Amino acid sequence: MKTKLLSAAAMVAVVACGASAHERAVEFPNTKDGRIILAADLHTHSVFSDGEVWPSIRVQEAHKDGLEVLAVTEHLEHQPHKADIPHPDRNRSYQIAEETRERSDYDELIVINGAEVTRGPPHGHINAIFLDDANALLQDDPKDALIAAKAQGAFVFLNHPNWLPHTPDGIARLTDYHKELIAGGLLQGVEVVNGTLDGHSEHALQIALDNNLTVLGTSDIHGLVDWTHEAGHGGHRPMTLVLAKAHTQDAFKDALFNKHTVAWSYDDLLGREDDVRAVVEACLSLEPSAFDGKYTVLPVSLVNACPLSFTLLNTSEATFQNTGDSVHAERNSETPLTVRLNGDEDKVILTFTVLNAQIGFRKPLSVTFEANIPG
C-alpha cells in the first residue's frame, strides 16, 4: 500500500536527485492534522457505455496516475455500443475493473461500483457511487433510480451543471427539481470541475457552499487519459482530493459524506476554505536560512511538496529583494525568496493570497506561513 509520509524536504530531495518534476503518479503529503489526501476520479466511462476503452485500461491508467480511488460509472440508459457489447448486467464493467485490480495486485487502488442516471432536463446527468447493484437503478422515473441508490447507501452527485447544451450561458444553476432532490436526501454532491467538458465552474462551487453539497472534480473520461490530459507529459486528469482519516473505502466514503474534499484541475484548487487551506498548508512551507550578520535581508526557500504549481500574491508587510509580490511556486520544487526584515526577528512570517485556490465565487484563499529563523 502506498504511504503518504514523505516530508516536504524529502520530496524536494527527490527532485534534486534528478527525478522529473513532472512525474505522472501524483503524490500528496499528509495534512498537518494527519489526514491522508486521497486522489480520486469518481466519473469514468468505458466501452460498456459511451467510452472508448475496455475497463481494464481504466484501472491501469488509474494505477499509473497514482489514484487511490476509481469509480466505474457507466451510463445506464445511454448504450451506443450495445450492438457489439450487449450486457444485461450493468455491474459488468465494475466486475472487470475489480478483477483487473486484483489480478494486477494494485493494492493501493480502491475500485468502487457506480452508475450514471442519464436523462434530459431537469434531471440531467447524475452519478451514484458505492452501489451494490447498478441494475436496481434501471427505473422509468429517474427519481426512483435515485431512491434505489439511496437504499444501497450510495453517494449521489450532480454532473457538469454548467454543460453548455443544458446551460447555453455556461452558468451553473440548480433547478427546482434538484432542490427537491437535495431536500429529500437524494443528492449529496456537485461537480465543480469536469474534464471531458473542460468545465470549471466557480458558480457550481458557490452552489455547493450554499446548499451544503460535497465539492467534486472528475475527469468524465471517455478516451485515453494520456491523449485527453497529456498524462505523463506534464498533465493530469481532473480529480477530487479527499481528506480521509485512513486509506480505506470506509474512511474515504465517510470523508465524502462529510464534505472534506477539494476539486483539482490543472493547477486550480476549489473547495471549502478549511479543506483548501489544509491541502495548501500540506503542500507549501518556508525554510529560512540564518541571518549572515551583514544584511537584514533573509534568504528563505518556499518549498512546494505537491504535484501542482501555485500562483501567490504577497500581502505581507515584508517585501522581497529578488522578486515582486507575484510568486510562482513550481510543483515539487523550491522557490528562493529574499525577504527584507529588520534583522532581529526570530521567525519569518509571510502571508499570501493563493490566486489558484478558490474558496467561493471569485474568492481566493489567504494563508499565512511562519518558520523559525536559525540562530
N, C-alpha and C positions, 0 to 999 in steps of 0.2 A: 504494500500500500504506500502511495506517495505521501511523504511527510511535508509539513508546511512550517518548518522550524528554522529556515535559513535566516540569519540576521542580515540587516542592510549591508554591513561591511562584507559579509561573506558573499552576498550576491554580487556586489561590485567587484570583489576579488575575482569572481568567475570571469567577468567581462575583462578585467585587467590581464588575466592569464591567456586571453586570446579567443575566448568563446564569443560567438556573434551576439551583438546586442539585439538582433532580430531573430532569436530562437523561436521556432514555431510553437512549441509547447509552452503555454502560459503558466506562470507560477507566481503566486502572491504570498507574501509573508502573513503570519497571523496578525490579527488586530492586537492593540495594546492590552485589551482585556482577555486575550487568549482565545478568541473565537477563530474558526477556520474560514477562510474565504474560498468557497467552493464555486468553481466556474461551471455554468450550466447552460445548455441550449434546450429549451422546452418547446420548440416548434420546428419540426423537421418532416420531410416527406421523402418517400422512395417510390419505386415503380408500382407499389401496392396502392397508390392513389395517383397523383399527377407529378411525381418526381421522376428522375431520370437514371437512378442507380438502384442496385439491389440493397436491401437493408444491411447486409454485412459491410458494405462500403461506408455507410453512415457510422458504424461502430469503429471501423479502422480510422476514419477521419477524426472522430472524437478522441480516440487514443492519441493520435499524432498531435492534435491541438491542445492536449493537456486538460481536457474536460474531466470533471468529476461526475457530472450527471448529464445524461442524454435522454430526452423524451422522444418516443416514437408517436407521432400524431398525424396519422393518415386521415384524409378526408373520408368521412363515412359515406357521403352521398356522391361526391364528385369522383368518378371512377373511369377516367378516359382510357385506361389500359385493360379494361375488363374483358375485351375480346381476346386478348393474349394471355392475361393473368386473371382468370375468373377465380374469385376466392370468397365463398360464403362466410368464412370466419374472419371477422375484422380484427382479430387478435394476431393473425398470422405474421404480419410484418414484425410486430414486437417479439414474437416467439423466435423468429430467425435472428433478430438482433441479439437477443439474450443468449441464444445458442452460440452465436459468434463470440460474444464476450466471454462466455465460459470456456469455449474451446481455445481461445487465444490467451487465457489467463490474464485478462485485463482487470486485475483485482481493484485497481484504483477507480474504475469506472462503474457507475450505477446506471443501469438502463431501466427506464420506467415506461409503463404502458399508458397510452393516451389515445385521443381521437379528436378530430376537428368536426364540429357540427356546422355544416356549411349551408346557409340559406340566404335569400335576398333580404333587403331591409324590411323591417327594422332589426331583425335578429342579426344579420351579418354573419361573420365567421367567429366562432367561439371554440376555444380549446378546453378539454378536460383531461387532466393527468392523474396518475395514481389509480388507474382503473383496474378492476379485477376482470371485467368482461366488457369489451367495447361493443359487442353485439347488442347489449341491453340498451344502447343509445340509439339504435335504429328505430326511431319513432316518427310518426306522421307529424306530430306537433313538436317543433324544436324545444319548446319549454319542457315538454315531457322528457325529452332526451336529457336536459339538464337536471331534472328531478331524479332521473335514473342515475346520473353521475353522482349527485349528492348522496344518494342512498348507498353508494360504494365508497363514500369518504373522499371523493375526488376534490382536487383543487381546480377551479374553473376560471378562465380569464378571457377577456375580450381581445381579439386580434386586430391589429392595424386600424384603429379608429379614425385615422386620417387618410385612409386609402382613397385615392382620387376618384375612382369610379363611383364611390358612395359619398364622397365629400369633395366636390369639384374645387373648392377653395383651399383644400388641404388642412382645414382646421378641424381638429377632433372635437366631437360633441357627444354627449350622452343623450339618447332618445328616452322618451318616457318608458318604453319597453325595457331598456337597460336599467333604468332607475328602479323599475319593478323587480327585476332580477336581483339587484343589489339588496333591496329591502327584504326580499324573500330568502336571502342567504344562498342564492344560486350563482352568484358571480363574485369572485374574491380578488381578481387582479385585472390589470390592463397593460397591454404592450405600449411602451413609450418609444421603443425602437423596434423596427422590423427590417431585417437585412435584405430580403428579396425585393421589397418595395423601396429600398433606400430611404425608409421613413424614419424621421427623427422628429418627435413631437413634444415640444415643451407644453403645448395645450393639454396633451394626454397626461403629462407629468402633473399638471395642476389638477386635472380630473382625479388622478389617483390620490392626491393630497386632500382634495375637498371631499372625497367620497370614501375615504378610509380603505383604499384598494392597494394591493401589492404592486410595486413598480417592476416591470419586466422588460428585458431586451432579448430578442430572439433573432435567429438567422432566417427562419422560414425557408430553409434551404431546399431547393429542388434539383439543381445541377450539382456540379462538383464544388466543394468548398474552395479548393485550390484555384479554380478558374474564376469563381464568383468574387472571392475576397482576397486573392493573392496570398493565401496561407503558405507559409514557408518562404515568402519573398517580402517580408516586412508587414504583411497584412494579417488580419484575423477576422473571424466571423463575429458579428454582434452576439452578445451573450448576457446572461444575468449573473452577477456576483452575489452569492447568497452567504450571509454571515451566520454560520451554524456553530453549535457547540461541539459537534463531533462530525467525523467523516462517515456518517451513516445515513441511510434513507430516512429513518425516523427523525433524526436531527435536522436533516435537510427539509423535510416536509413541515416540521414544526416552525422552522425559520421562515418558510414561505407563508404559512398561515399567519405568522406574527409580523410579517411585512418587513423583515430585515434583509432587504435586497437593494442592489444598485444596478441599473442598466449601464452597460458599457458598449459603446460603438465608436470605432476609430479611436480617437483619444478623448472622447467625451464620456463623462460620468453623469448620470441623472438619478436622483433618488431623494429620500427624506434626509434632512440635514444631519441627524445623528449617524445614519448609516454611511452617507457620503463622507462625512468627517472621519469616521472610523477607517474607511478604506484609504483616504488621503494620508492620514497620520500613520497608517501601516506602511505606506509607500515612501514618504518623504521624512527626512531628518537632517539635522545640522551636525557637522563635525568640525568644530573650530580648532585652529592652531593656537599656540600661546602668543601673547604679545612679544615682539622681539626686543623691546626696551628702547628702540629708536623711534618707532612710529606708533601712533594710536589707531592706525588702520589695521584691522584684523582679518587675516585670511580665514575663510570659512568654506567648507565643502557642503554643498547642498546635495545630499545623497538620495537618489531615486532607486528604490529596490524593487520596482514593479515593471511589468511589460507594457506600460503606456507612458507617453510623454505628458508633461504638464506645462501649461502656459500660465504664468504667475505675474501678478502686478504687485510690486512692493508698496505697501501702505504704512510701513513703519516710520517712526521718526528718523531712524538711521537711514542714510543713503549709501550707495555703493561707489567705490572708487573705479571699478573696472567695467561697469555697465550702467545703463539707465535702470529705471524701475521695472521695465518689462524683462522677465527672465523666462527662458525656455529650459526646462529640465528634461533632457532626453531620457528615454526609457533605459532602465538598468545601467545607470551611469552616475558620475559625479560632476556637478557644475561648480566651478570655482567662483566664489564671491569674495570681494574685499570690502569689509564693512567699516564705515567711518564711525569711530567711537571716541570716548574720552580717554581711554587707556587705563582706567581704574575699575572697570567692571569685572565682576566675577562670573558673569554669564552673558551670553548673547541672546537677544530676543528679537525675532523677526515676524512680522505679520504680513500675510499675502492675501489678496483676492485670487482665488483659483478660477480663472476665466473659463476653463473647460470642465468645471464641476458645478452642475446646476442643481439647486435645491428648491426650485419653484419656477414659475413662469418668468424667464429672463432674469433670474436671480442667482448669481454665483455664490459659491461658498467663500467665507472668510475664515482663515485659520492662522493660528499663532504657534510658532515653533520656538523652543528655547533649549539651550545646551550650556553646560558649564564650560568656562574657559580654563584650559590647563594653567596651573600656577608656574 
